[in-house]
Amino acid sequence: MAAYRVAVEAVTNIARHSDGTTAVLTVELAGPALLRVTVADSGRCAEPWTPGVGIQSMYERVEEIGGILTIRTTPEGATVTADLPLAIPA
C-alpha cells in the first residue's frame, strides 16, 4: 500500500506544482527483498521543495515500514524514490 500511496502523491504533486511536460513512474525489484518506486518529472525546480502535507505523508508512510524516501530536485526536474522492504517488520 505504501508503494501505491507514494506513487499517487508524487504524481499528484507533479500535476499540481510542476511545469514539466513529462513524468515517468517506475516500479522495480531493486533486490531480493526491495521494491523501488521512482517518479520523475521534467519540470523546473529552481528552488528546493518546501515540504508540505503530501511530502510529509510520503516520508511517514515509507519510514513506517522501514523504507527510505529520497527526493532530489534539479533545474531539469525532480525525482522521488521510495525504497520499500518487501517483508514488513513486525
N, C-alpha and C positions, 0 to 999 in steps of 0.2 A: 504494500500500500504506500510506503514511503516513496518508492520509485515513481509511482503514478503521481503523487501529490507534488513532488519536486518538478516533474516534467510539466504538469499543468500550471503550476505557479510561475515557472521560468518562462514558459510560452506566453502566459498572460502578461507578465511584465514586459516582454518584448512588444506585444500588441499595444500596450498602454503607454510605454515610455521610450521606445526605440524609434529612430527614424530609419532603421535598416530596411532593406528590401528583401532580405533572405533570412531564414532561420533553419537550422538543422538540428534535429533531435536524433541522438544515437543511443541505443541501449546495447550493451555488450557484456559478455563474460570476460572480466579482466583478470581472472584467476580461477582456481578451482572452487573458491567459496566467496567470490567477489563480483557483484553486479555493478557496472558503471553506467550511469545515466549522464549524458552530456547534452546541453542545449547551448548552441552558439548562434549569434546573430551578426549581421554586418552593419549594425548601427554605430554611429559615432559616440564615443564615450570620452568627452573632453575632461570630465571630472569624475572622481570616484563616486560610486553609488552611495547614497545615503540610505542606510538600512531602515526599512520600514517594516510594517506588519508582515508582508509577504516574504521578504528575505529572512526575517527573524523566524517565521514559521518553518521555512525550509531548513534552517540551521537546527531548530529544535527537533523536527521530525527525524532528521538524519542522525543527530547525536543521540537521540533516544534509543536507537537500535545499534549504537556502536559504530556508526559510519562517519565519514568525513565529507564535508561540503566545502568546495573551493569556488570562489568567484574571482574571475580575472577580467579586468577591463583594460582596453587599449583604445587608441584613437580609431582603430579599424573594426572594433566590435567588442562584444562581451561573451564570456563563456562561463556557464555554471556547470560544475561537475560534482556529482554525488557518487562516492564510492560506498557501496552498501554491502554489508555482510549477508550472505545467503542463509546462514544459520544465526538466528537471533538469540542473544544471550538470555538465559532465564532470569 
